[in-house]
Amino acid sequence: MEQGFNFSNELSGKIALVTGGTKGTGKSIAQRLLNAGATVIITARNAPEQANSHLHFIAADLSQSAGTQEVVSKVLEQFGRLDILVNNMGGSKTPGGGFAVLNDEDWESTFQTNLLAPVRLDRGFLPQMLARGNGVIIHIASIQARLPLFDATLPYAAAKAALVNYSKSLSNEVSPKGVRVLTVSPGWIQTDGATGMMKEIAARTGIAIEDAIQQVMESLGGIPYGRPAQPEEVAELVGFLVSPRANYLTGTTFVIDGGTIPTI
Ligand SMILES: NC(=O)c1ccc[n+]([C@@H]2O[C@H](COP(=O)([O-])OP(=O)(O)OC[C@H]3O[C@@H](n4cnc5c(N)ncnc54)[C@H](OP(=O)(O)O)[C@@H]3O)[C@@H](O)[C@H]2O)c1
């Protein structure tokens, strides 16, 4: 069947927002969408270390409701609409030691960052997507939604599980009106953030970083592919999912983990 898609410039004319687009996975996703011809806006609390004049940067703390409102207002004021929303920003800052060391603040801040920030951004951008009957929303979750690690990431795993569930519900609501909603659940990605987590485990438990890496690999049950993902590999999947080639895909989760999750 003749599809007639232009892969190299397939996002030309599209306006995309990538949260957490200054580092790690978000930085690679922003570059991937830029390469496909989209106008790309990125957000983070701090400006990118190396300025890229092709990317439009908005500074905001997305763990606060005011930060998400500011991003929605600025994007719609400056660009008039949004076609692609990649809710990439997320992470865990809670201490190791299991349930007993975690307080309400740990739980609340983790849910603000990993669940409520995407919920608020979706709510802000969806009305104009629905009015045009067109748009794509991606939620970057984690395999911890299905394979939780209890030592340092109990709230993070629970928040990502909630995000996957919410993403499915939202898709059921808005897909009939032309907006696709998808979840990407990565396993371990070799980003600065993940490397920082290995350093923290090593420092806290008094072991070498290599041993911390080994420990995390073992707690995951091993990675059949033999290594963590590169951010560009996750970006490639997102680049496909937001493209017209993925037109029939909505309401589902794409796991990208080198085979880590041991079940079908
Ligand atoms: N790395 C992994 O192994 C892994 C595995 C599975 C899933 N994931 C998920 O993949 C996504 C990206 O992770 P990553 O490791 O690539 O992230 P990262 O390298 O730690 O980068 C995080 C990005 O988010 C921004 N950010 C953090 N907190 C923010 C806040 N409160 N408000 C606004 N921006 C904020 C950071 O910039 P500023 O600090 O300047 O704000 C940065 O741009 C996350 O959702 C994560 O949960 C990662």
The ligand as an SDF file (V2000), in Angstrom:
LIG
                    3D

 48 52  0  0  0  0  0  0  0  0999 V2000
   17.0940    7.4850   33.2800 N   0  0  0  0  0  0  0  0  0  0  0  0
   16.4660    6.3400   33.4520 C   0  0  0  0  0  0  0  0  0  0  0  0
   17.0790    5.2780   33.6830 O   0  0  0  0  0  0  0  0  0  0  0  0
   14.9680    6.2750   33.3480 C   0  0  0  0  0  0  0  0  0  0  0  0
   14.3420    5.0170   33.3710 C   0  0  0  0  0  0  0  0  0  0  0  0
   12.9670    4.9350   33.2290 C   0  0  0  0  0  0  0  0  0  0  0  0
   12.2230    6.0920   33.0920 C   0  0  0  0  0  0  0  0  0  0  0  0
   12.8520    7.3100   33.0870 N   0  0  0  0  0  0  0  0  0  0  0  0
   12.0140    8.4980   32.9370 C   0  0  0  0  0  0  0  0  0  0  0  0
   12.4480    9.2020   31.7950 O   0  0  0  0  0  0  0  0  0  0  0  0
   12.2360   10.6080   31.9940 C   0  0  0  0  0  0  0  0  0  0  0  0
   13.5290   11.3680   31.7610 C   0  0  0  0  0  0  0  0  0  0  0  0
   14.4990   10.9060   32.6930 O   0  0  0  0  0  0  0  0  0  0  0  0
   16.0650   11.2910   32.5350 P   0  0  0  0  0  0  0  0  0  0  0  0
   16.8240   10.3310   33.3830 O   0  0  0  0  0  0  0  0  0  0  0  0
   16.3900   11.4350   31.1110 O   0  0  0  0  0  0  0  0  0  0  0  0
   16.0560   12.7220   33.2450 O   0  0  0  0  0  0  0  0  0  0  0  0
   17.2950   13.6890   33.6370 P   0  0  0  0  0  0  0  0  0  0  0  0
   18.4870   13.3850   32.7950 O   0  0  0  0  0  0  0  0  0  0  0  0
   17.4120   13.6260   35.1270 O   0  0  0  0  0  0  0  0  0  0  0  0
   16.7130   15.1190   33.2210 O   0  0  0  0  0  0  0  0  0  0  0  0
   15.5820   15.6240   33.8650 C   0  0  0  0  0  0  0  0  0  0  0  0
   15.0790   16.8510   33.1200 C   0  0  0  0  0  0  0  0  0  0  0  0
   13.8970   17.3500   33.7690 O   0  0  0  0  0  0  0  0  0  0  0  0
   14.1470   18.6750   34.2540 C   0  0  0  0  0  0  0  0  0  0  0  0
   13.4520   18.7940   35.5410 N   0  0  0  0  0  0  0  0  0  0  0  0
   13.6650   18.0540   36.6550 C   0  0  0  0  0  0  0  0  0  0  0  0
   12.8440   18.4680   37.6420 N   0  0  0  0  0  0  0  0  0  0  0  0
   12.1010   19.4790   37.1330 C   0  0  0  0  0  0  0  0  0  0  0  0
   11.0750   20.3120   37.6630 C   0  0  0  0  0  0  0  0  0  0  0  0
   10.6520   20.2090   38.9370 N   0  0  0  0  0  0  0  0  0  0  0  0
   10.5210   21.2550   36.8600 N   0  0  0  0  0  0  0  0  0  0  0  0
   10.9220   21.3900   35.5710 C   0  0  0  0  0  0  0  0  0  0  0  0
   11.8830   20.6150   35.0170 N   0  0  0  0  0  0  0  0  0  0  0  0
   12.4780   19.6980   35.7910 C   0  0  0  0  0  0  0  0  0  0  0  0
   15.6690   18.7740   34.3410 C   0  0  0  0  0  0  0  0  0  0  0  0
   16.1640   20.1160   34.2620 O   0  0  0  0  0  0  0  0  0  0  0  0
   16.3510   21.0510   35.5770 P   0  0  0  0  0  0  0  0  0  0  0  0
   17.0130   20.2150   36.6140 O   0  0  0  0  0  0  0  0  0  0  0  0
   17.1560   22.2090   35.0960 O   0  0  0  0  0  0  0  0  0  0  0  0
   14.9460   21.4640   35.9860 O   0  0  0  0  0  0  0  0  0  0  0  0
   16.0730   17.9840   33.1050 C   0  0  0  0  0  0  0  0  0  0  0  0
   15.8960   18.7620   31.9360 O   0  0  0  0  0  0  0  0  0  0  0  0
   11.6670   10.7570   33.4000 C   0  0  0  0  0  0  0  0  0  0  0  0
   10.2650   10.8100   33.3690 O   0  0  0  0  0  0  0  0  0  0  0  0
   12.1280    9.4900   34.0870 C   0  0  0  0  0  0  0  0  0  0  0  0
   11.2830    9.1430   35.1770 O   0  0  0  0  0  0  0  0  0  0  0  0
   14.2070    7.4330   33.2140 C   0  0  0  0  0  0  0  0  0  0  0  0
  1  2  1  0
  2  3  2  0
  2  4  1  0
  4  5  1  0
  4 48  2  0
  5  6  2  0
  6  7  1  0
  7  8  2  0
  8  9  1  0
  8 48  1  0
  9 10  1  0
  9 46  1  0
 10 11  1  0
 11 12  1  0
 11 44  1  0
 12 13  1  0
 13 14  1  0
 14 15  2  0
 14 16  1  0
 14 17  1  0
 17 18  1  0
 18 19  2  0
 18 20  1  0
 18 21  1  0
 21 22  1  0
 22 23  1  0
 23 24  1  0
 23 42  1  0
 24 25  1  0
 25 26  1  0
 25 36  1  0
 26 27  1  0
 26 35  1  0
 27 28  2  0
 28 29  1  0
 29 30  1  0
 29 35  2  0
 30 31  1  0
 30 32  2  0
 32 33  1  0
 33 34  2  0
 34 35  1  0
 36 37  1  0
 36 42  1  0
 37 38  1  0
 38 39  2  0
 38 40  1  0
 38 41  1  0
 42 43  1  0
 44 45  1  0
 44 46  1  0
 46 47  1  0
M  CHG  2   8   1  16  -1
M  END
$$$$
